[in-house]
Amino acid sequence: MNTDMDFMNIADGDKAFVEEFESFVNGRVSNTEKTGMAMTTMHRYLQQQAFKVCLSYIKGLAYNYQKGRYDQRNEWASKLATEAYSHLIEADLIYDPDFNNL
């Protein structure tokens, strides 16, 4: 599986979400914890979909961390994502034979 994301090869609606979310976290979010907790009040199906997006983001950060694609600005998030993703694999909650789970 190729985990290198080409931003130009995703649907326009998905691009719009990424750009809007980037804008939100880059100046409009006032409390990340409260915002995340508020998301748990969404419709149950939407919670499931939002979690899938979150899990894919964690996966992407984990792969980037293993490939050395991080710096001091996102090292904490990348390392934490790698630990979380590795644990999910070890617990047989996720199957990803391409991930180098040391």
C-alpha positions in Angstrom: 0.0 0.0 0.0 1.3 3.4 -0.9 0.9 5.8 2.0 2.3 8.8 0.3 -0.6 11.2 -0.1 -0.9 13.2 -3.2 -3.2 16.1 -2.1 -4.2 16.7 -5.7 -5.6 13.2 -6.2 -8.4 13.4 -3.7 -12.0 14.5 -4.3 -12.7 18.3 -4.3 -15.0 18.0 -1.3 -12.2 16.2 0.6 -9.7 18.9 -0.4 -12.2 21.6 0.8 -12.5 19.9 4.2 -8.7 19.6 4.6 -8.3 23.3 3.7 -11.1 24.4 6.0 -9.8 22.3 8.9 -6.3 23.6 8.4 -7.7 27.1 8.6 -9.7 26.3 11.7 -6.8 24.9 13.7 -4.5 27.7 12.4 -6.2 30.4 14.3 -9.9 29.8 15.0 -9.8 26.9 17.4 -9.9 28.2 21.0 -9.7 24.9 22.9 -8.7 21.7 21.2 -9.8 19.5 24.0 -13.3 21.0 24.3 -13.7 21.0 20.5 -12.8 17.3 20.4 -15.1 16.5 23.3 -17.9 18.5 21.6 -17.5 16.3 18.5 -18.7 13.4 20.6 -22.2 14.9 20.5 -22.5 14.5 16.7 -24.9 11.9 15.3 -23.6 8.4 16.0 -22.9 7.6 12.3 -21.0 10.9 12.0 -18.9 10.0 15.0 -18.0 6.8 13.2 -17.0 8.6 10.0 -15.1 11.3 11.9 -13.2 8.6 13.8 -12.2 7.0 10.5 -10.8 10.3 9.3 -8.9 10.7 12.7 -7.5 7.1 12.4 -6.3 7.8 8.9 -4.6 10.9 10.1 -2.9 9.0 12.9 -1.8 6.4 10.3 -0.4 9.0 8.0 1.6 10.7 10.9 2.9 7.2 12.0 4.1 6.4 8.5 5.7 9.9 8.2 7.4 9.4 11.5 8.9 6.1 10.4 10.1 7.7 7.2 11.7 10.6 9.1 9.2 13.1 7.6 8.7 15.3 10.7 10.5 18.1 12.5 10.4 19.7 16.0 7.1 21.3 15.2 5.2 18.0 14.8 7.6 15.5 16.4 5.3 15.0 19.5 2.2 14.4 17.4 4.1 12.1 15.0 5.7 10.0 17.8 2.4 9.7 19.7 0.6 8.7 16.5 3.2 6.0 15.9 2.8 4.6 19.4 -1.0 4.6 19.2 -1.0 3.1 15.7 1.5 0.4 16.7 -0.6 -0.5 19.8 -3.7 -0.9 17.7 -1.9 -3.3 15.4 -0.4 -5.2 18.3 -3.9 -5.5 19.8 -5.3 -6.9 16.5 -7.6 -4.0 16.2 -6.0 -2.9 12.9 -4.5 -5.0 10.2 -1.6 -3.3 8.4 1.1 -5.6 7.2 3.0 -2.8 5.6 3.6 -0.9 8.8 7.0 -1.6 10.3 5.8 -2.3 13.9 9.0 -2.7 15.9 
